[in-house]
Amino acid sequence: METTKPEEARREQEIYRVTIVGGMVNLVLLAFKFFAGVTAHSAAMLADAVHSLSDFVTDLIVILFVRISAKPQDTDHDYGHGKYETLATALIGVLLLAVGFGIFWNGATSVYRFCRGEVLQEPGMLALVAALVSIVSKEALYWYTVVAGRRLDSQAVVANAWHHRSDALSSIGTAVGIGGAILLGEGWRVLDPVAAVVVSFFIMKVALRLLRPCVDELLEKSLPEEVEAEIEQTILSFPGVSSPHHLRTRRIGNYCAIEVHIRMDGNLTLEAAHETTTRIEQELRRRFGPNTLINIHAEPLKTP
């Protein structure tokens, strides 16, 4: 069994650090929002607290699945464990979609009740303070997490960052609704559920954007055409190598797999052919990452 490479271990540790920071912030906000929602009699803030709870759950998902995805190849997983990270991203996307629909449903129900003449409850000032605190802290947490996720090339961390952003958007809607209900009077309390409905569409849009690449990967979709063209050009840059064909590519978590057939002079020794294919593999890994799985099949060049 292979051991985890030093750079993989550092990547895993950084993902843990970023996720734990987010988890601690979410835990504090979660407690504050539930307290504010209950004491200030704000249904909107309680809904926002539930959203923060989903953030905290996704942090736990990332910590669990990133540890699994960082495991090296073993007898049961010849291609490594990278798709566990994809699965974590998909779970976050599904959770986001469910939360977005839940916020939409609650908001639409409140609007319906208001239109039928029901007087909505006025929230307290503490709920507005909690919403403003949430906006600032979750937006800061979004930037901290998304920068780290892109640097670490982790789909799950970037997905988690967007969950932080969705919570900030949700809190904006909550703040607008609570502020309108407090400052504008009884007739404007409907601003709270209306804003929640608007924000729910943004949340569901983010969820679908996260889910689409996960579905593509789980369905073994090939890498983009421009990436495959770069792979072919890289192969053709080596002297004596021609006609790359039967190219097959796919993503496996944060790395990819490449299979290709090439043609070389049939008079080359096996050692020379092996040396060339090894150099091609090294260059492809330099371009696409050290964990890239590569399978090159060399064929003799057909002569007339």
FENDAGI-V12944 format. One line per field, one symbol per residue. phi: phi as a letter, one per 40 degrees, with the letter a starting at -180 (. if undefined). psi: psi as a letter, one per 30 degrees, with the letter a starting at -180 (. if undefined). A space follows every 10 residues. Layout:
phi: ???
psi: ???
//
This chain:
phi: .ccccdcccc cccccccccc dccccccccd cccccccccc fbcccccccc cccccccccc ccdccccccc cccaccbcbg bdcccccccc cccccdcccc cccccccccc ccccccgccc cccccccccc ccccdccccc cdcccccccc ccfbcccccc cccccccccc cccccccccc cccbhdcbcc dccccccccc cccccccccc cdcccdcccg cccddccccc ccccccccdg bafcafcbba cbgcbbbbba bbbbdccccd cccccccccc cccccccbhc cdcbbbbcbc ccbc
psi: kllkleeeee eeeeeeeeee eeeeeeeeee eeeeeeeefg hjeeeeeeee eeeeeeeeee eeeeeeeeff klkaffifga gefeeeeeee eeeeeeeeee eeeeeeeeee eeeefggkkl kklleeeeee eeeeeeeeee eeeeeeeeee efhjeeeeee efeeeeeeee eeeeeeeeee eeffaefgff eeeeeeeeee eeeeeeeeee eefeeeefgh kllleeeeee eeeeeffkkg klhklhkkll kibgllkkkl klklkffkle eeeeeeeeee eeeeeeegkf gkkkjkjkkk kkk.
//
